[in-house]
Amino acid sequence: MEITIVGAGVAGLATALSLHAAGFDRVTVFEAEPDLRPHGLGLNILPNAVRELAELGLLDELRQRAIRTRELAMYNTRGDLVWREDRGTAAGYRWPQLSISRARLVTVLADAVRRRLGDKSIVTDARLVGLHSEPGRTYGTFMGRDGTTRTVETGLLIGADGIHSAVRAAFYPAEGPPPANGMTMYRGTAWGRHFLTGSTMAVLGDARRRLVLYPVDRDDATNKSLINWVAAFPDDEADPLPHDRTDAADRRAAVLRQFGSWAPPGVDLPRLLDDTADIQRYPMIDRDPIPRWSFNDVTLVGDAAHAMYPAGSNGATQAIVDARVLSWHLATHADLGSALRAYEDDRRPQMTELQHANRSLGPEKVITIAHQRAPHGFTDVREVFSAEELAEISRSYARTGRFDQDWVNSRPSLGVARPQGEGADTGAVVGGVADLAGRDDESRAVKETGFITAVIRAMEHDRPDAYLVDRYARLLSTPVSREMTEEALAAGGTVGSVIVRARFGDIALRAATDSGVTQVVCLAAGSDTRAWRLDLPSRTRFFEVDLPGQLEAKERMLEPVRDRLVCRRVSLGADLRHDTWPQRLRAAGYEPDEQTVWIIEGLLPYLEIEDFTRLIGTVRKMSTRGSVLLVDAPHTDYYIDPANETFLAFMTSRGSAFQLGFDDLGDFLRHQGWTAEAYTLRQLRAGECSWLPTPPERLCPPRDHHWVARAQLD
């Protein structure tokens, strides 16, 4: 089917990529402007849309050009904190929230469209001036700036041409211009000092005015961020300023008159405005919800379908989700008509509700309420709100837009298996670096490496001078995992950290159980065989948690020795990226009031610091005094040692890239509330750990920069 997209903004380009990923190759995007030179103002992409970009294979490239937003903080005009909440991975999402320049986002999307669909897939200087649609026949007429026209016959035409959509106007000719709400927005970007966390989106306001600031880029060398700012206030409070005035000084003065006395935390607002070279001015407008998006073989996405006020970071976010939902329905329905009906049934009621919610400024209404209740400020926000009231406003809005954590983390993927063959784009399937925050192939890569470690333990067990004894590892060694291990070692992989951390953990675990600890939790248990090989006391409850399917595979392989298991082993298939695993662990019999040995072995290389910090925090909350944590991680030197470049590239190619490292793992754990002893392999080789037999030199090569740690909760 020939598919024509009108508009090469975020919505149109995301739709083209989504269609290609779903198996549609005859896709052309028409853009009215003579070239793609989008403005550089900022936007936010929520985790529900970042998930879709990750599944399109774009997350790695985007993260290099964006800020991972950690928190949303709302203040009154005096800078008193009204409400803050974690965002993205810090809030438990599997995907981050990204703040990014719109120009950068569009550039990444457009480059990907051209790579996957061809250089001629984007046609510029082509404004839609005519549209004829009847069942089975749709024509679009496009005009260039020189007056020449071309008519395109297409099987499906998608209007992604924004709030002033010509496609929408063809079916709603009497609608007129978008209605304004009496507010004017001034926007710009300028370099300034990092403020708050350096990854904070700050919103200040009273009953009528708003000031929003967040970074979209950073330069750590100068300790500065490119700060996107938006100032909005009612037209009737503004000094007259003709809309055709483009003088930045006049616009800067208009903003300062309204906001010059405000106190955004950590931001010198007059200086920021003075450093803003180009200040844009817009009326705050949206569109009324409409009863239909689809007519014959034509439909709408993004702002063309549901333009809304800029509250809650839902503009680009919902456009990206539209693109994926539409493509999924087109690929999974038998005919075009049923696909478009299903798409509209899926998206239109939800977006209508969100449009109405944004007219009351979405989650930002807490600022209005705070001003109404305490117009002169407050000493303690608890005098104005209860924490539950504030949290419910945020939760309710997230549920309205379907970007609440439970839904985003757990819903089925919108990806469609693309037929492999001519024109297939493996980049869209693999997506580059895996970070335990993405798709099924990434989970599979992590599972595979779990069985590589079993092969390494089996190899060590067979040595006459074995440092580790694991007579069960061979049962987990399959032809596939042995071949993978050979490839990894040929690429420069080392075995020392796998063997030494296992011996370190064995001794520390036995010491804890000998002292009376009867509860063990092994997170990301993979091919761990301690429940078998250590002959733990029968009173010990050994919980293993890992990705669904991983533990079942291990149990099948260890079936011949099931009767040798002495302790009580409890297997729990759960994804540590989801925030439901602690509840499931308790439901399986875990007792938070009992001392516990927690084992987190071989997992950290695949995580990012936010994910690990959140995981350690969860473990701490679930632990009582005297609990023990056994954990290992690469040293940061591992990633800069030239001897490891080939191996790191090999792991990335398998979709299982290493990422996280520490200069001092013990210091990190101590800051998280644990009393820790941590050693590098080099320190262990030097005999600095008194209770661990000194590992042989062959297991501590100079290039294997690795930490092992034992920590206790006091």
Long-range contacts (C-beta under 8 A, 24 or more apart in sequence): 1-26, 1-155, 1-156, 1-336, 2-26, 2-28, 2-153, 2-154, 2-155, 2-156, 3-27, 3-28, 3-154, 3-155, 3-156, 3-157, 3-158, 4-28, 4-30, 4-140, 4-152, 4-154, 4-156, 4-157, 4-158, 5-29, 5-30, 5-157, 5-158, 5-160, 6-30, 6-128, 6-140, 6-157, 6-158, 6-159, 6-160, 6-161, 6-165, 6-166, 6-167, 7-31, 7-32, 7-159, 7-160, 7-161, 7-162, 7-165, 7-302, 7-304, 8-33, 8-36, 8-106, 8-110, 8-122, 8-124, 9-38, 9-106, 9-160, 9-161, 9-162, 9-302, 9-319, 10-102, 10-105, 10-106, 10-109, 10-302, 10-316, 10-319, 10-320, 11-160, 11-162, 11-301, 11-302, 11-303, 11-304, 11-319, 11-320, 11-322, 11-323, 12-158, 12-160, 12-161, 12-301, 12-302, 13-106, 13-109, 13-110, 13-112, 13-113, 14-52, 14-53, 14-56, 14-109, 14-319, 14-320, 14-323, 14-324, 15-158, 15-160, 15-301, 15-322, 15-323, 15-326, 15-327, 16-113, 16-117, 16-121, 17-56, 17-58, 17-109, 17-112, 17-113, 17-116, 17-323, 17-428, 18-52, 18-56, 18-323, 18-324, 18-326, 18-327, 19-327, 19-330, 20-113, 20-116, 20-117, 20-418, 20-425, 20-428, 21-55, 21-56, 21-327, 21-415, 21-416, 21-418, 21-425, 21-428, 21-429, 22-327, 22-328, 22-330, 22-331, 22-416, 22-418, 23-331, 23-416, 23-418, 23-419, 24-327, 24-330, 24-331, 25-117, 25-423, 27-117, 27-121, 28-120, 28-121, 28-122, 28-123, 28-152, 29-113, 29-121, 29-122, 29-123, 30-123, 30-126, 30-128, 30-140, 30-142, 30-152, 31-122, 31-123, 31-124, 31-125, 31-126, 32-125, 32-126, 32-127, 32-128, 32-161, 33-124, 33-125, 34-124, 34-125, 34-145, 35-124, 35-125, 36-106, 36-107, 36-110, 36-122, 36-124, 37-103, 38-102, 38-103, 38-106, 38-107, 39-102, 39-103, 39-280, 40-101, 40-102, 40-103, 40-104, 40-189, 41-101, 41-102, 41-187, 41-188, 41-189, 41-228, 41-280, 42-99, 42-100, 42-101, 42-102, 42-189, 42-214, 42-216, 42-228, 43-99, 43-100, 43-101, 43-102, 43-105, 43-313, 43-315, 43-316, 44-69, 44-97, 44-98, 44-99, 44-201, 44-214, 44-313, 44-316, 44-317, 45-97, 45-98, 45-99, 45-100, 45-105, 45-313, 45-316, 45-317, 45-320, 46-97, 46-313, 46-314, 46-317, 46-401, 46-403, 47-88, 47-93, 47-94, 47-95, 47-96, 47-97, 47-403, 47-408, 48-95, 48-317, 48-321, 48-401, 48-402, 48-403, 48-407, 48-408, 49-316, 49-317, 49-318, 49-320, 49-321, 50-88, 50-95, 50-96, 50-97, 50-98, 51-94, 51-95, 51-408, 52-320, 52-321, 52-323, 52-324, 52-414, 53-320, 54-95, 54-431, 54-437, 54-438, 54-439, 55-324, 55-413, 55-414, 55-415, 55-431, 55-438, 55-439, 56-112, 56-428, 56-431, 57-112, 57-427, 57-428, 57-429, 57-430, 57-431, 57-432, 58-108, 58-109, 58-112, 58-431, 59-95, 59-431, 59-432, 59-437, 59-438, 60-431, 60-432, 60-433, 61-108, 61-432, 62-98, 62-100, 62-105, 62-108, 63-96, 63-98, 65-100, 65-101, 65-104, 65-108, 65-217, 66-98, 66-99, 66-100, 66-104, 66-216, 66-217, 67-98, 67-99, 67-100, 67-199, 67-214, 67-215, 67-216, 67-217, 67-218, 67-225, 68-96, 68-97, 68-98, 68-199, 68-610, 69-96, 69-97, 69-98, 69-99, 69-199, 69-200, 69-201, 69-214, 70-197, 70-199, 70-200, 70-610, 71-196, 71-197, 71-199, 71-200, 71-201, 72-200, 72-201, 72-203, 72-363, 73-196, 73-200, 73-201, 73-202, 73-203, 73-265, 74-202, 74-203, 74-204, 74-205, 74-364, 74-366, 74-367, 75-202, 75-203, 75-204, 75-264, 75-265, 75-367, 76-204, 76-205, 76-206, 76-367, 76-370, 76-371, 76-374, 76-377, 76-378, 77-204, 77-205, 77-206, 77-209, 77-261, 77-262, 77-263, 78-262, 78-263, 78-377, 79-204, 79-262, 79-263, 79-264, 79-265, 80-377, 80-378, 80-381, 81-381, 82-366, 82-367, 82-370, 82-381, 82-384, 82-385, 82-390, 83-366, 83-381, 83-385, 83-390, 83-394, 85-391, 85-394, 87-201, 88-610, 89-437, 89-608, 89-610, 89-611, 89-614, 90-610, 90-614, 91-405, 92-405, 92-409, 92-579, 92-614, 93-405, 93-408, 93-409, 94-408, 94-409, 94-437, 94-438, 94-577, 94-578, 95-408, 95-437, 95-438, 96-437, 96-610, 97-313, 99-199, 99-201, 99-214, 99-215, 99-216, 99-228, 100-216, 101-189, 101-216, 101-217, 101-226, 101-228, 102-316, 105-316, 115-425, 115-427, 116-425, 116-427, 116-428, 126-150, 127-166, 128-161, 128-166, 128-167, 129-166, 131-157, 131-166, 131-167, 131-170, 131-298, 133-157, 133-170, 133-295, 133-296, 133-297, 133-298, 134-296, 135-296, 135-297, 136-297, 137-297, 138-296, 138-297, 138-298, 154-297, 155-297, 155-336, 156-297, 156-298, 156-299, 156-330, 156-336, 157-297, 157-298, 157-299, 158-298, 158-299, 158-300, 158-301, 158-326, 159-298, 159-299, 159-300, 159-301, 159-304, 159-305, 160-300, 160-301, 160-302, 160-304, 160-319, 161-304, 162-302, 162-303, 162-304, 162-307, 163-285, 163-286, 163-287, 163-303, 163-304, 163-307, 165-300, 165-303, 165-304, 167-298, 167-300, 167-304, 168-290, 168-300, 168-304, 168-305, 170-298, 171-292, 171-295, 171-298, 172-290, 175-287, 175-288, 177-285, 178-285, 178-286, 178-287, 178-307, 179-285, 179-286, 179-287, 179-288, 180-283, 180-284, 180-285, 181-284, 181-285, 181-286, 181-309, 181-359, 182-234, 182-235, 182-236, 182-284, 183-232, 183-233, 183-234, 183-235, 183-283, 183-284, 184-232, 184-233, 184-234, 184-235, 184-238, 184-281, 184-282, 184-283, 184-284, 185-230, 185-231, 185-232, 185-281, 185-282, 185-283, 185-284, 185-310, 186-230, 186-231, 186-232, 186-251, 186-254, 186-255, 186-279, 186-280, 186-281, 187-228, 187-229, 187-230, 187-231, 187-279, 187-280, 187-281, 187-282, 188-228, 188-229, 188-273, 188-276, 188-277, 188-278, 188-279, 188-280, 189-216, 189-226, 189-227, 189-228, 189-229, 189-276, 190-226, 190-227, 190-229, 190-272, 190-273, 190-275, 190-276, 190-277, 191-219, 191-222, 191-224, 191-225, 191-226, 191-227, 191-275, 192-224, 192-225, 192-227, 192-267, 192-268, 192-271, 192-272, 192-275, 193-223, 193-224, 193-225, 193-266, 193-267, 193-268, 194-218, 194-223, 194-224, 194-225, 194-266, 195-225, 195-227, 195-264, 195-265, 195-266, 195-267, 196-265, 196-266, 198-225, 201-313, 202-264, 202-265, 202-267, 203-364, 203-367, 204-262, 204-264, 204-367, 205-364, 205-367, 205-368, 205-371, 206-367, 206-368, 206-371, 206-375, 207-368, 207-371, 207-372, 208-233, 208-234, 208-237, 209-233, 209-234, 209-237, 209-258, 209-259, 210-361, 210-364, 210-367, 211-259, 211-262, 211-264, 211-269, 213-264, 213-267, 213-272, 227-267, 227-272, 229-272, 229-273, 229-276, 230-310, 231-255, 231-258, 231-259, 232-284, 233-258, 233-259, 241-281, 243-281, 248-276, 248-277, 248-278, 248-279, 251-279, 251-281, 252-276, 252-279, 255-279, 284-309, 284-310, 286-355, 286-358, 286-359, 287-355, 289-348, 289-351, 289-352, 289-355, 289-356, 292-344, 293-343, 293-344, 293-347, 293-348, 294-340, 294-341, 294-343, 294-344, 297-336, 297-340, 299-326, 299-340, 299-343, 299-344, 301-326, 305-347, 305-348, 305-351, 306-348, 306-351, 306-352, 306-354, 306-355, 307-355, 308-351, 308-354, 308-355, 308-358, 308-359, 309-358, 309-359, 309-361, 310-358, 311-358, 311-361, 311-362, 311-363, 311-364, 312-357, 312-358, 312-362, 312-363, 312-364, 312-397, 312-401, 314-354, 314-358, 314-362, 314-401, 317-401, 317-403, 318-351, 318-354, 318-401, 321-347, 321-402, 322-347, 324-414, 325-414, 327-414, 327-416, 328-414, 328-415, 328-416, 331-416, 332-416, 350-400, 350-401, 350-402, 353-400, 354-400, 354-401, 357-397, 357-400, 357-401, 362-397, 363-393, 363-394, 363-397, 365-393, 366-390, 366-393, 405-579, 406-580, 409-577, 409-578, 409-579, 410-578, 410-580, 413-439, 413-440, 415-439, 430-655, 432-652, 433-652, 433-657, 433-659, 434-606, 434-655, 434-656, 434-657, 435-606, 435-607, 435-608, 435-657, 435-659, 436-576, 436-577, 436-606, 436-607, 436-611, 437-577, 437-608, 437-611, 441-655, 442-655, 442-656, 443-547, 443-575, 444-655, 445-654, 445-655, 445-656, 446-524, 446-547, 446-606, 446-656, 447-526, 447-547, 447-549, 447-550, 447-553, 448-481, 448-484, 448-654, 448-656, 449-526, 449-602, 449-651, 449-654, 449-656, 450-524, 450-526, 450-527, 450-546, 450-550, 450-602, 451-476, 451-477, 451-478, 451-480, 451-481, 451-484, 451-526, 451-527, 452-481, 452-484, 452-485, 452-488, 453-498, 453-526, 453-527, 453-602, 454-481, 454-527, 454-529, 455-481, 455-482, 455-484, 455-485, 456-485, 456-495, 456-498, 456-499, 457-498, 457-499, 457-502, 457-527, 457-529, 459-485, 459-495, 460-495, 460-499, 465-696, 467-499, 467-500, 467-503, 467-693, 467-695, 467-696, 467-699, 468-499, 468-502, 468-503, 468-506, 469-533, 470-502, 470-529, 470-533, 471-533, 472-529, 472-532, 472-533, 472-558, 472-561, 473-527, 473-529, 475-557, 475-558, 475-560, 475-561, 476-527, 476-529, 476-554, 476-557, 476-558, 478-557, 487-650, 488-647, 488-650, 488-651, 491-646, 491-647, 491-649, 491-650, 492-643, 492-644, 492-645, 492-646, 492-647, 492-650, 492-703, 493-647, 493-650, 494-647, 494-701, 494-703, 494-704, 495-699, 496-681, 496-695, 496-698, 496-699, 496-700, 496-701, 496-704, 496-706, 497-632, 497-634, 497-681, 497-704, 497-706, 498-602, 499-695, 499-699, 500-681, 500-684, 500-695, 500-699, 500-700, 500-706, 500-708, 501-601, 501-602, 501-632, 501-706, 501-708, 502-601, 503-692, 503-693, 503-695, 504-630, 504-632, 504-684, 504-689, 504-692, 504-708, 504-710, 505-530, 505-599, 505-601, 505-630, 505-708, 506-530, 506-533, 506-534, 507-691, 507-692, 508-597, 508-628, 508-630, 508-710, 509-534, 509-536, 509-597, 509-599, 509-630, 510-534, 511-691, 512-595, 512-597, 512-628, 513-537, 513-540, 513-597, 516-595, 517-595, 517-596, 517-597, 517-626, 517-628, 518-594, 519-543, 519-590, 519-591, 519-594, 519-595, 519-596, 519-597, 520-596, 520-597, 520-599, 521-545, 521-585, 521-590, 521-596, 521-597, 521-598, 521-599, 522-599, 522-601, 523-576, 523-598, 523-599, 523-600, 523-603, 523-615, 523-619, 524-576, 524-600, 524-601, 524-602, 524-603, 525-550, 525-551, 525-554, 525-599, 526-550, 526-554, 526-602, 527-554, 528-599, 528-601, 529-558, 530-599, 531-565, 531-567, 531-569, 532-558, 532-561, 532-564, 532-565, 535-566, 536-566, 536-567, 537-566, 537-567, 538-566, 538-567, 538-568, 539-567, 539-568, 540-567, 540-568, 541-567, 541-568, 541-570, 541-589, 541-590, 542-567, 542-568, 542-569, 542-570, 543-569, 543-570, 543-572, 543-585, 543-588, 543-589, 543-590, 544-569, 544-570, 544-571, 544-572, 545-572, 545-574, 545-576, 545-581, 545-585, 546-572, 546-573, 546-574, 547-573, 547-574, 547-575, 548-573, 548-574, 548-575, 549-573, 576-603, 576-615, 577-611, 582-618, 582-622, 585-622, 590-622, 592-622, 592-623, 592-624, 593-624, 594-624, 595-624, 595-625, 595-626, 595-627, 595-628, 596-622, 596-623, 596-624, 596-627, 596-628, 597-627, 597-628, 597-629, 597-630, 598-623, 598-627, 598-628, 598-629, 598-630, 598-631, 599-630, 599-631, 600-629, 600-630, 600-631, 600-632, 601-630, 601-631, 601-632, 602-632, 604-631, 604-632, 604-633, 604-634, 604-660, 605-633, 605-634, 605-658, 605-659, 605-660, 605-661, 606-656, 606-657, 606-658, 606-659, 606-660, 607-659, 607-660, 608-659, 608-660, 609-660, 612-660, 613-672, 616-669, 616-672, 616-674, 617-672, 620-672, 620-673, 620-674, 620-713, 623-713, 624-713, 625-713, 625-714, 626-712, 626-713, 626-714, 627-712, 627-713, 628-710, 628-711, 628-712, 628-713, 629-669, 629-674, 629-676, 629-709, 629-710, 629-711, 629-712, 629-713, 630-709, 630-710, 630-711, 631-665, 631-669, 631-708, 631-709, 631-711, 632-706, 632-707, 632-708, 632-709, 633-660, 633-661, 633-662, 633-665, 633-706, 633-707, 633-709, 634-658, 634-660, 634-661, 634-662, 634-705, 634-706, 634-707, 635-661, 635-662, 635-663, 635-665, 635-680, 635-705, 635-706, 635-707, 636-661, 636-662, 636-663, 636-705, 637-661, 637-705, 638-703, 638-704, 638-705, 638-706, 641-703, 641-705, 643-702, 643-703, 644-703, 661-705, 662-707, 665-707, 665-709, 666-707, 666-709, 666-711, 669-709, 669-711, 673-713, 674-711, 674-712, 674-713, 675-711, 675-712, 675-713, 675-714, 676-709, 676-710, 676-711, 676-712, 677-709, 677-710, 677-711, 678-707, 678-708, 678-709, 678-710, 678-711, 679-707, 679-708, 679-709, 680-705, 680-706, 680-707, 681-705, 681-706, 681-708, 684-708
